[in-house]
Amino acid sequence: MKNTKNMADRLNLPVVGKANTNTAGGLIECNRHFVNVHLSDSLVISDLLIISNPALNIDCLIGTDIISQGDFLVLNSSNKTIVSFDLTKSE
């Protein structure tokens, strides 16, 4: 696996603490950061506490704390995957 700088490092996010995270390889210590996530001009999730996990070779994972703000849909047909996220979620 190629060891690349994770997104938190590339964005120079300040470290606000540490968290222990379970991985397939065992328990590792990860940095914690606060971020603001802009889903649209009218929907901003402020001060979201995240961790940066150096064991993952990905930029980010989006969890239910964000997905629950809208309608998230994944379609897969004929080897084509379509992902959509609609912020007009009805209450």
N, C-alpha and C positions, 0 to 999 in steps of 0.2 A: 504494500500500500504506500502510495506517495504521501509524504508528510508535508502538507501545505499549511500556510498560515490560515487560521480560521477567520470567519467573518468578524467576530468580535475584535480580534487583533487588527484586522485590516481597517476597521472603523475606529480604532483607538478608543473603544468603550472603557470607561473607568471600571476597575474591579471594586465591587462593594462588599465582597465577602467570598466565602468558599462554601461548597456543598459536596457531600459524598454522593456518588452516583453509581448504581449497580450496572455493570455491562456484562457482556458474554465472557469477557476476559477477567472479570472480577471487579472489585470496588476501586473506583478512582476518585481523586479529588478534582473538582472543577471550579472554575471561577464563576461568580455570579455578577450580573450586570443589570442595570435598569435601562429600558428602551421605551420609546414612543413609537407605536405602530400606526401608520396612516393608511387606513383602508379606503378612504375617500376624503374629500374636503370636509364633509360633515361628520365623519366617524373616525375618531382618533382614540386609540387605547393608550392611555398615558401611564407611565411608571410601571410598565410590565416587567416583573422580575424574571430574568432568564438565566440559563447557565450556558457556558461554552464548554463543549465536551471535545477534548482533543482526540479522543478515541474514534470519533465518527469522521468519516471522510465526506462530509456534506456541509453545506453552508448553514442550513437551518431546518428545523422541523416546526410545523405549525400545529398547535394543539387545539383542544376544544375551547380553551379560553378565547381564542380568536374565531375559530370555525363557528361557534355558537352565535356569533354576531350576525350571521347571514345564512343563506341556503347554499350549502356546499354540495356539489354533484360531480361524480366521476363516472364517465361512460366509457365502455370498452367494447368495440365491435369491429370485426374484420381487421384485427391487429392495429387498430387506431384508438388511441386514448384521448378523450376530451375531458378537461377539468374546467368547471365553471364555479364562480362564487358570486351570488346575487345578494346585494345589501338591502334589497327591498323586502326582507323577511317580514312576514305578517305575524303579529303577536297573537 
